[in-house]
Amino acid sequence: PEDIKNLNRDELTDRLGSWGEPRYRINQLIQWLYQRNAAHWDEMSNLPKKLRERLAAEFMLRSHTLTSKQGSGDTTQKFLWQLHDGAYIESVLILANPGLYGDQSDRHTLCVSTQVGCAYGCKFCASGLDGWKRNLEPGEIIEQVIATERWHAAQSPISETPSSARLINNLVIMGMGEPLANYDNLVKALKILNAEYNLGARKITVSTSGLVPQIRMLADEPHQFRLAISLHGATDEVRSRIMPINRKYPLKELTAAKRAVADAHGSI
């Protein structure tokens, strides 16, 4: 069965509609998935038992397993997740902009992965040391956000963590892997997070080592996701030495693609 978080609202509406379910069930289901961080079908208490049983038969409700965490509550924290197939990925929670008078940070950015391993061989990055294994599915990208929220809720007393509270208010796509090499799955995941997790497109930044065709595709997207480019060198000579992708897409082409995004979205 497919991970239910691989499906967007329209796809879920079509599926449940074919089962004869009323449309309001979609809102209930999506709330459990993206607002209440459900990890098990039985948690969805306002869905009829027969519907939960059919959902369980048709879909997987996968949750990443937290195998280790580095960092304390008031610093950057690194999460090591185990996926359903035994592969490992990392997410990093970054706290910034501390409030006045010692208050907690008001900006929580999660850095998420898009691939298991990486094929691009940048000299300064450890993600590709063991090569590229596979792309993450949309649901596996999304689940890094939901699993982090689930972890956060477990750290605080219920009275201090209302169901409407969200930890993460910024997202950067610069974890393991080259995000734009997994373009379709990435964009679908981001659109779901934008619509259902209620994270604004301008609070989502996609980082790339310089895949020019996909940068131009991103410029054509109606959602104004931000773009970050990992340069690490001011000349083609330096950049090609440490980032093999520059040999295919040198700085002139990269700069032109960057301008296309800026023209389309107002900034990068």
URVENVEN-V412447 format. One record per backbone hydrogen bond with DSSP energy under -0.5 kcal/mol. CO is the residue of the C=O (numbers start at 1). NH is the residue of the N-H. If there is no record, write none. Layout:
# URVENVEN-V412447
co=[CO,CO]
nh=[NH,NH]
This chain:
# URVENVEN-V412447
co=[2,3,4,8,9,10,11,12,13,14,15,16,17,22,23,23,24,25,26,27,28,29,30,31,31,32,40,41,43,44,48,49,50,51,52,53,54,55,58,60,60,64,65,65,68,70,72,77,78,79,79,80,80,81,82,83,87,89,91,92,92,93,94,96,97,99,100,103,104,107,107,108,108,109,109,110,110,111,112,114,115,116,116,122,126,128,131,134,137,137,138,139,140,141,141,142,142,143,144,145,146,147,148,149,150,151,152,152,153,157,157,158,162,170,171,172,172,173,176,176,177,178,179,180,182,183,184,185,186,187,188,189,190,191,192,192,193,193,198,200,201,201,203,204,205,205,206,208,210,211,212,213,214,215,216,217,218,223,226,228,228,229,235,236,237,238,239,242,243,244,244,245,245,250,250,251,252,253,254,255,256,257,258,259,260,261,262,268]
nh=[60,6,7,12,13,14,15,16,17,18,19,21,20,25,26,27,28,29,30,31,32,33,34,35,36,38,43,44,45,47,52,53,54,55,56,57,58,59,2,4,62,66,67,82,80,78,75,93,70,81,91,67,68,89,65,86,83,81,79,94,111,77,109,107,106,102,103,99,99,96,109,169,170,94,111,112,172,92,175,136,117,133,134,125,129,131,118,116,140,141,142,143,144,144,145,145,146,147,148,149,150,151,152,153,154,155,155,156,156,160,161,161,165,110,205,112,174,207,114,115,179,181,182,183,186,187,188,189,190,191,192,193,194,195,196,197,197,199,200,203,204,226,171,226,173,207,228,230,212,215,216,217,218,219,220,220,221,225,206,208,230,231,239,240,241,242,243,123,246,247,248,248,249,253,254,255,256,257,258,259,260,261,262,263,264,265,266,227]
